[in-house]
Structure formats: C-alpha cells, structure tokens
C-alpha cells in the first residue's frame, strides 16, 4: 500500500552520503521487508548495485540468511 511512496523516498535518499541517513533508509527498508517481503526483496536486489553497503546491510538484518546472501552479493 505504501510501497510506491517508500521507493520514491528511497530513490531520493540513495545518493545521500550521510551515515545516519543511510542507516535510516536501511531501517525503513528493513521494516518494510518485515511486512511486505515479496515486494521489498526484489527492490533490494534491484538497487544493490547503486545502494551504499550500509543501507543494504541494515535492510537485510532480519532477513533469512539465504535471502540476505542474494541481496548482498
């Protein structure tokens, strides 16, 4: 339901260099993945080449190891 807004904000914040912004974005994506993994995980895979590692690591904290590995490759 809110995923289009989350992706819109994510696209804006992906290029921010501030560590706290990156952690916050990762937190947002982590919580989104808890509630809507079928939509969020493909999005994480889509952005993995351009997203800072901190964002991806934070977003993947609660994902199963096999999924985490796919996102962080």
Phi and psi in degrees as GROMACS dihedral restraints (atoms count N, CA, C in turn):
[ dihedral_restraints ]
;  ai    aj    ak    al  type     phi  dphi    fc
    3     4     5     6     1   -97.0    20    10
    4     5     6     7     1    -0.3    20    10
    6     7     8     9     1   -58.4    20    10
    7     8     9    10     1   -40.8    20    10
    9    10    11    12     1   -58.2    20    10
   10    11    12    13     1   -38.5    20    10
   12    13    14    15     1   -69.2    20    10
   13    14    15    16     1   -39.0    20    10
   15    16    17    18     1   -63.7    20    10
   16    17    18    19     1   -43.6    20    10
   18    19    20    21     1   -68.4    20    10
   19    20    21    22     1   -36.0    20    10
   21    22    23    24     1   -61.3    20    10
   22    23    24    25     1   -47.0    20    10
   24    25    26    27     1   -66.3    20    10
   25    26    27    28     1   -39.6    20    10
   27    28    29    30     1   -59.8    20    10
   28    29    30    31     1   -44.2    20    10
   30    31    32    33     1   -61.0    20    10
   31    32    33    34     1   -35.8    20    10
   33    34    35    36     1   -69.8    20    10
   34    35    36    37     1   -42.0    20    10
   36    37    38    39     1   -85.4    20    10
   37    38    39    40     1   -14.1    20    10
   39    40    41    42     1   -58.1    20    10
   40    41    42    43     1   -32.0    20    10
   42    43    44    45     1   -91.0    20    10
   43    44    45    46     1     0.7    20    10
   45    46    47    48     1   -72.4    20    10
   46    47    48    49     1   133.8    20    10
   48    49    50    51     1   -89.8    20    10
   49    50    51    52     1   -11.4    20    10
   51    52    53    54     1   -69.2    20    10
   52    53    54    55     1   127.7    20    10
   54    55    56    57     1   -58.6    20    10
   55    56    57    58     1   -39.9    20    10
   57    58    59    60     1   -67.8    20    10
   58    59    60    61     1   -35.8    20    10
   60    61    62    63     1   -66.0    20    10
   61    62    63    64     1   -42.8    20    10
   63    64    65    66     1   -63.6    20    10
   64    65    66    67     1   -42.2    20    10
   66    67    68    69     1   -64.2    20    10
   67    68    69    70     1   -41.2    20    10
   69    70    71    72     1   -63.7    20    10
   70    71    72    73     1   -41.8    20    10
   72    73    74    75     1   -65.4    20    10
   73    74    75    76     1   -42.3    20    10
   75    76    77    78     1   -60.5    20    10
   76    77    78    79     1   -40.6    20    10
   78    79    80    81     1   -62.4    20    10
   79    80    81    82     1   -45.6    20    10
   81    82    83    84     1   -58.2    20    10
   82    83    84    85     1   -46.0    20    10
   84    85    86    87     1   -69.6    20    10
   85    86    87    88     1   -34.4    20    10
   87    88    89    90     1   -63.0    20    10
   88    89    90    91     1   -46.7    20    10
   90    91    92    93     1   -67.0    20    10
   91    92    93    94     1   -36.2    20    10
   93    94    95    96     1   -64.3    20    10
   94    95    96    97     1   -41.1    20    10
   96    97    98    99     1   -64.6    20    10
   97    98    99   100     1   -31.0    20    10
   99   100   101   102     1   -63.8    20    10
  100   101   102   103     1   -37.3    20    10
  102   103   104   105     1   -95.6    20    10
  103   104   105   106     1   -24.6    20    10
  105   106   107   108     1  -145.2    20    10
  106   107   108   109     1    64.7    20    10
  108   109   110   111     1   -64.5    20    10
  109   110   111   112     1   -30.6    20    10
  111   112   113   114     1   -66.0    20    10
  112   113   114   115     1   -25.0    20    10
  114   115   116   117     1   -97.3    20    10
  115   116   117   118     1   -39.2    20    10
  117   118   119   120     1   -73.6    20    10
  118   119   120   121     1   -41.0    20    10
  120   121   122   123     1   -62.0    20    10
  121   122   123   124     1   -46.2    20    10
  123   124   125   126     1   -60.3    20    10
  124   125   126   127     1   -34.4    20    10
  126   127   128   129     1   -65.4    20    10
  127   128   129   130     1   -42.2    20    10
  129   130   131   132     1   -61.5    20    10
  130   131   132   133     1   -40.5    20    10
  132   133   134   135     1   -65.5    20    10
  133   134   135   136     1   -38.3    20    10
  135   136   137   138     1   -63.5    20    10
  136   137   138   139     1   -39.0    20    10
  138   139   140   141     1   -93.7    20    10
  139   140   141   142     1    -2.2    20    10
  141   142   143   144     1   -59.9    20    10
  142   143   144   145     1   -28.3    20    10
  144   145   146   147     1   -75.2    20    10
  145   146   147   148     1   -25.0    20    10
  147   148   149   150     1  -114.1    20    10
  148   149   150   151     1    -6.5    20    10
  150   151   152   153     1   -86.8    20    10
  151   152   153   154     1   141.7    20    10
  153   154   155   156     1   -60.6    20    10
  154   155   156   157     1   146.5    20    10
  156   157   158   159     1   -58.3    20    10
  157   158   159   160     1   -35.6    20    10
  159   160   161   162     1   -60.1    20    10
  160   161   162   163     1   -41.2    20    10
  162   163   164   165     1   -60.9    20    10
  163   164   165   166     1   -49.4    20    10
  165   166   167   168     1   -65.9    20    10
  166   167   168   169     1   -43.6    20    10
  168   169   170   171     1   -61.4    20    10
  169   170   171   172     1   -43.0    20    10
  171   172   173   174     1   -66.9    20    10
  172   173   174   175     1   -42.5    20    10
  174   175   176   177     1   -63.9    20    10
  175   176   177   178     1   -29.7    20    10
  177   178   179   180     1   -92.3    20    10
  178   179   180   181     1    -0.2    20    10
  180   181   182   183     1   -52.4    20    10
  181   182   183   184     1   -39.1    20    10
  183   184   185   186     1  -103.5    20    10
  184   185   186   187     1     4.3    20    10
  186   187   188   189     1   -78.9    20    10
  187   188   189   190     1   153.1    20    10
  189   190   191   192     1   -59.2    20    10
  190   191   192   193     1   150.7    20    10
  192   193   194   195     1   -55.2    20    10
  193   194   195   196     1   -40.5    20    10
  195   196   197   198     1   -65.7    20    10
  196   197   198   199     1   -38.6    20    10
  198   199   200   201     1   -71.3    20    10
  199   200   201   202     1   -43.7    20    10
  201   202   203   204     1   -55.8    20    10
  202   203   204   205     1   -43.0    20    10
  204   205   206   207     1   -62.4    20    10
  205   206   207   208     1   -41.0    20    10
  207   208   209   210     1   -63.3    20    10
  208   209   210   211     1   -39.0    20    10
  210   211   212   213     1   -74.1    20    10
  211   212   213   214     1   -41.3    20    10
  213   214   215   216     1   -86.7    20    10
  214   215   216   217     1    -0.8    20    10
